[in-house]
Structures are given as C-alpha cells and as structure tokens.
Amino acid sequence: MSEEIVELQLTGERTLPGISRENYWFARHLVAYELAVGMAAGKRVIDIGCGEGYGPAMLATVASRVVGTDIAPEVMAHARATYPRDNLSFEVMDVNELTVESGSFDLAVSFQVVEHLVDESRYFSEIARVIAPGGTAIVTTPNRLTISPGCDMPINPFHLREYTPEEFAEALSKHFDSVEIQGMFHAGWLVLNDRIRLVDFIKVYEMSKANPRLWAHRVLTPLVRTSDFRLESSRLDGCLDIFSICRSAGMGD
C-alpha cells in the first residue's frame, strides 16, 4: 500500500520547494545538490539530514542507490510518498547514530545540518564512518561571518553553532584525510542587489506591509535561480555558505 503524502509545514528550520517567498533559500540549497549530482553518477549515496526529500530525488537520477535520512518520521513519510523511485529509499535516523554499515557509501552529503546540532563531533565522525575508503563527503553550513555578522551567537534561533570557513575546515580535518573548502557567493543580478539592497533576504521577515522592500521581495524572489550563485575558493570570509569536499584515506592513484 502506498503512503499518503503528508503536507509539511514551513517552520523556518527546513527548506521546502514550491514556496515563492522561500525561493532564494531553496535555490541556495539546490546549488549544493547540483554540485553533488555532478559527483554521484553510478555511486552509492547517502543524504544525511535530507529534509523534505527533493535532494535525494535529484541524486537518484544519476546514482546507483540513494538513501535519504532524517530524524522526523513525518518528513520521511512525506518523502517516500512524494518521490518514489526504485533506487531511492528514505529512513528515519539520528545523524549522530546512523544505522547503516561502515563504509557502505561512496558519497555522503549533508547540507545545512551541523549548525543545528549539539554534538557536531559525533556527526562528523558518523559521516566519515559510513563512506568507503576513497569515498567523498560534501558538507555545507552557513558562514557565521555573513549569516550572523558581528555576533558571537547565531541570529537564527534554530542554529546552535555557526562556523567561519577556517573553523569549519579545522573541525572537519579531525575526521577526514583531505578537506577542500569553497565558498558560495552571489552572482548575476544578486551582485547588483548587494549594492542597492532592493531586496533584503534576511530582514524581510521582520518587515511591515508598508515597507516597499517587502513588496520588492515578493516580486523578485521567485526569479532567483542557481545560476545567481557561484562557488570559488578565494575570499572565503565573505562567502554566504561554506562548502567542504572531504575525502577519506585510500583515494587511489
């Protein structure tokens, strides 16, 4: 019997597709998944803390097998019903205690998860454990210097800890043999918006209906695409999100 699709609510903690006012943040997530899709062809992939399920569904178009995991049973029920594929499964798991065998995946991805965790070291350790020798993990998190500028504590109430690029690389290097750090930046018309601030994607949720920027947000946000972002490995302190590509020992020749 097929599962009934569960309608998920926008909580501010998870990103959902198809919500126009959230499209900027959704596109930022898609940039990470597009990078992962380019590395997933024919591979066994696990998405740790996958949320709604759109990401594992993207990966399953090229991977041999994909497992999406999340701690919320209702989220996994929604994902199973919404994204049925023979090579895709969704399982309820704690990111700090993954119930899969060690070394059973070629690629692990986990996007915008670590900032929500109390025990981030156990989380990194579990990611490293489940990838096979020579495997790769892609892990992302917001850059503390730009998401909570000038603050020691995260502005987002759902975030427990945020990292600078240097801090993120240092934390990951304790668990992986090779850590490459890249940053995501605005491109296209978003670069111009950074100068004139016609749309404020962070403060918009505090704006009254009388604020013209609120209406600019409603008009322009649905236009954001993944091509309006770019990845580079320089000037990382100014990046929006930190992208880490981590590799285990046994990378081969």
Secondary structure, DSSP 8 states (H G I E B T S, - for coil): -----------SSS--TT-GGGHHHHHHHHHHHHHHHTT-TT-EEEEET-TTSHHHHHHTTTSSEEEEEES-HHHHHHHHHHS--TTEEEEE-BTTB--S-TT-EEEEEEES-GGG-S-HHHHHHHHHHHEEEEEEEEEEEEBHHHHSTT-SS-SSTT-S--B-HHHHHHHHHTT-SEEEEEEEEE-THHHHHHHH-S--TTGGGG--TT-HHHHHHHHHGGG--GGGEEEESSSGGG-SEEEEEEE-S----
